[in-house]
């Protein structure tokens, strides 16, 4: 079961990573409502190429880490990351689902923007699911 979760999370993070690579190299599809704004009239402050590439690489790295943890992929990583990595990822995604109480997560105040609606429907639930699946992996490995 843990391997199924790991492969599922790897595929999810691979998909998210590929979207970010696409955006970093100028792709426009799917860019509406993915960055928070205080209202619908304010243009989002889109991150640059470097920041988007860093996110893409990090997302891919997260996916690879899940495969390393279930020994589908064998790469040497620092023992601290190997030991605590799942707990760190679980905390990051659960906290992201909870949010910053302004723009992000289930407890955000600004909800009626394009991003706010997308966050409520897609981003926060996805982060919660990732956090729960990562927790299941952490307590099973």
The 8 nearest C-alpha neighbors of each residue, nearest first, counted from 0:
[[1, 3, 2, 4, 5, 136, 139, 135],
 [0, 2, 4, 3, 136, 5, 139, 69],
 [1, 3, 5, 4, 0, 69, 6, 66],
 [4, 2, 0, 6, 1, 5, 7, 8],
 [3, 5, 7, 1, 2, 6, 8, 0],
 [6, 4, 2, 65, 8, 7, 3, 66],
 [5, 7, 9, 3, 8, 4, 2, 10],
 [8, 6, 4, 10, 5, 9, 3, 11],
 [7, 9, 11, 5, 6, 10, 12, 4],
 [8, 10, 62, 6, 12, 7, 11, 13],
 [11, 9, 13, 7, 8, 12, 6, 14],
 [12, 10, 8, 14, 13, 9, 7, 15],
 [13, 11, 15, 62, 9, 14, 10, 58],
 [12, 14, 10, 16, 11, 15, 59, 9],
 [13, 15, 17, 11, 12, 16, 10, 18],
 [16, 14, 12, 18, 17, 13, 11, 19],
 [15, 17, 55, 13, 19, 58, 14, 18],
 [16, 18, 20, 14, 19, 15, 21, 13],
 [19, 17, 21, 15, 16, 20, 22, 14],
 [18, 20, 22, 55, 16, 21, 17, 23],
 [21, 19, 23, 17, 22, 18, 55, 52],
 [22, 20, 18, 26, 19, 24, 23, 17],
 [23, 21, 26, 19, 25, 24, 20, 18],
 [24, 22, 48, 20, 51, 21, 25, 52],
 [23, 25, 22, 21, 26, 20, 48, 19],
 [26, 24, 22, 23, 27, 21, 48, 20],
 [25, 27, 22, 21, 28, 24, 23, 30],
 [26, 28, 30, 29, 25, 22, 21, 31],
 [29, 27, 30, 26, 31, 22, 21, 18],
 [28, 30, 31, 27, 33, 32, 26, 18],
 [29, 31, 28, 27, 33, 32, 22, 34],
 [32, 30, 29, 33, 113, 34, 114, 28],
 [31, 33, 114, 113, 34, 30, 117, 35],
 [32, 34, 114, 31, 30, 35, 117, 29],
 [33, 35, 32, 114, 43, 36, 45, 44],
 [36, 34, 114, 102, 43, 33, 37, 115],
 [35, 37, 38, 43, 41, 34, 39, 112],
 [36, 38, 109, 41, 35, 39, 112, 102],
 [39, 37, 36, 40, 112, 41, 111, 109],
 [38, 40, 112, 41, 113, 36, 37, 42],
 [41, 39, 38, 42, 37, 36, 112, 43],
 [42, 40, 39, 38, 36, 43, 37, 44],
 [41, 43, 40, 44, 36, 39, 45, 38],
 [44, 42, 45, 36, 34, 41, 35, 32],
 [43, 45, 46, 42, 34, 36, 35, 41],
 [46, 44, 43, 47, 34, 42, 33, 30],
 [47, 45, 50, 51, 44, 48, 49, 34],
 [48, 46, 50, 49, 51, 45, 23, 52],
 [47, 49, 23, 51, 50, 52, 46, 24],
 [50, 48, 52, 51, 47, 53, 23, 46],
 [51, 49, 53, 52, 47, 48, 46, 54],
 [50, 52, 54, 48, 53, 23, 49, 19],
 [53, 51, 55, 49, 54, 50, 23, 48],
 [54, 52, 50, 56, 51, 55, 57, 49],
 [53, 55, 57, 51, 52, 56, 58, 50],
 [56, 54, 16, 52, 19, 58, 53, 57],
 [55, 57, 59, 53, 54, 58, 60, 52],
 [58, 56, 60, 54, 59, 55, 53, 61],
 [59, 57, 61, 55, 16, 60, 56, 12],
 [58, 60, 56, 62, 57, 61, 16, 13],
 [61, 59, 57, 63, 58, 62, 56, 64],
 [62, 60, 64, 58, 59, 63, 57, 65],
 [61, 63, 9, 59, 12, 60, 64, 65],
 [62, 64, 60, 66, 65, 61, 59, 67],
 [63, 65, 67, 61, 66, 62, 60, 68],
 [64, 66, 5, 68, 62, 63, 67, 9],
 [67, 65, 63, 71, 64, 72, 69, 68],
 [68, 66, 72, 70, 64, 65, 69, 73],
 [67, 69, 65, 66, 70, 64, 81, 71],
 [70, 68, 66, 67, 71, 2, 65, 5],
 [71, 69, 67, 72, 68, 73, 66, 2],
 [70, 72, 66, 69, 67, 73, 68, 2],
 [73, 71, 67, 70, 66, 74, 63, 69],
 [72, 74, 67, 70, 71, 75, 66, 68],
 [75, 73, 76, 72, 67, 70, 64, 63],
 [74, 76, 73, 77, 78, 67, 81, 72],
 [75, 77, 74, 78, 81, 80, 79, 67],
 [78, 76, 80, 79, 81, 75, 82, 74],
 [77, 79, 81, 80, 82, 76, 83, 75],
 [80, 78, 82, 81, 77, 83, 84, 76],
 [79, 81, 84, 83, 78, 82, 77, 76],
 [80, 82, 78, 79, 84, 83, 77, 76],
 [81, 83, 79, 80, 78, 84, 85, 86],
 [84, 82, 80, 86, 85, 81, 79, 87],
 [85, 83, 80, 87, 86, 81, 82, 88],
 [84, 86, 88, 87, 137, 83, 89, 133],
 [85, 87, 89, 83, 84, 88, 90, 137],
 [86, 88, 84, 90, 85, 89, 91, 83],
 [89, 87, 91, 85, 90, 86, 84, 92],
 [88, 90, 130, 86, 133, 87, 92, 91],
 [89, 91, 87, 93, 88, 92, 94, 86],
 [92, 90, 88, 94, 89, 93, 95, 87],
 [91, 93, 95, 130, 126, 94, 89, 90],
 [94, 92, 96, 130, 90, 95, 127, 91],
 [93, 95, 97, 91, 96, 92, 90, 98],
 [96, 94, 98, 92, 93, 97, 91, 104],
 [95, 97, 123, 104, 93, 126, 127, 98],
 [98, 96, 104, 94, 105, 95, 106, 93],
 [104, 99, 97, 103, 95, 96, 100, 94],
 [98, 100, 103, 101, 102, 107, 104, 97],
 [101, 99, 107, 106, 98, 108, 102, 103],
 [100, 102, 107, 108, 99, 109, 103, 106],
 [103, 101, 107, 109, 35, 100, 99, 108],
 [104, 102, 98, 107, 99, 101, 100, 118],
 [98, 105, 103, 96, 97, 123, 106, 107],
 [104, 106, 97, 107, 96, 98, 123, 119],
 [105, 107, 100, 104, 97, 98, 108, 103],
 [108, 106, 100, 101, 102, 103, 104, 109],
 [107, 109, 101, 110, 100, 102, 106, 103],
 [110, 108, 102, 107, 101, 111, 115, 37],
 [111, 109, 115, 112, 108, 116, 107, 102],
 [112, 110, 115, 109, 116, 113, 38, 39],
 [113, 111, 115, 39, 114, 38, 110, 116],
 [114, 112, 32, 116, 115, 117, 111, 39],
 [113, 115, 32, 117, 112, 35, 116, 33],
 [116, 114, 110, 112, 118, 117, 113, 111],
 [115, 117, 119, 113, 118, 114, 110, 112],
 [118, 116, 114, 120, 119, 115, 121, 113],
 [117, 119, 122, 115, 116, 121, 123, 120],
 [118, 120, 116, 117, 123, 121, 115, 105],
 [121, 119, 117, 118, 116, 122, 124, 123],
 [122, 120, 118, 117, 124, 119, 123, 125],
 [121, 123, 118, 125, 124, 126, 117, 119],
 [122, 124, 96, 126, 104, 125, 118, 119],
 [125, 123, 127, 126, 122, 121, 128, 96],
 [126, 124, 128, 122, 127, 123, 121, 129],
 [127, 125, 92, 129, 123, 96, 124, 128],
 [126, 128, 130, 124, 96, 125, 129, 93],
 [127, 129, 125, 131, 130, 126, 132, 124],
 [130, 128, 126, 132, 127, 131, 133, 125],
 [129, 131, 89, 127, 92, 133, 93, 128],
 [130, 132, 134, 128, 133, 129, 127, 135],
 [133, 131, 135, 129, 134, 130, 128, 136],
 [132, 134, 136, 130, 135, 131, 89, 129],
 [135, 133, 137, 131, 136, 132, 89, 130],
 [136, 134, 132, 133, 138, 137, 139, 131],
 [135, 137, 133, 139, 134, 138, 1, 140],
 [138, 136, 134, 139, 135, 140, 85, 133],
 [137, 139, 135, 136, 140, 134, 133, 86],
 [140, 138, 136, 137, 135, 1, 134, 0],
 [139, 137, 138, 136, 69, 1, 68, 135]]
